[in-house]
């Protein structure tokens, strides 16, 4: 039951993120899991794999957001719209 609640909370938190942030989170978790599994030292493998996975995931997520910028209005709400020309 605890695992289900944890997964639901993480999925809800990721729902408010941009594609870049989601890519970084998923890439970091996946990289850490793979790094821990294949490295001789699981802790060092998880750290290195998580860092590499987060960077790769962020780059992949950013590529899927081309032409989209995130803005924050004066009330603190975040919205996505086309980027200004030349950006």
Secondary structure, 3 states (H helix, E strand, C coil): CHHHHHHHHHHHHHHCCCHHHHHHHHHHHHHHHHHHHHCCCHHHHHHHHHHHHHHHHHHHHHHCCCCEEEEECCCCCEEEEECCCCC
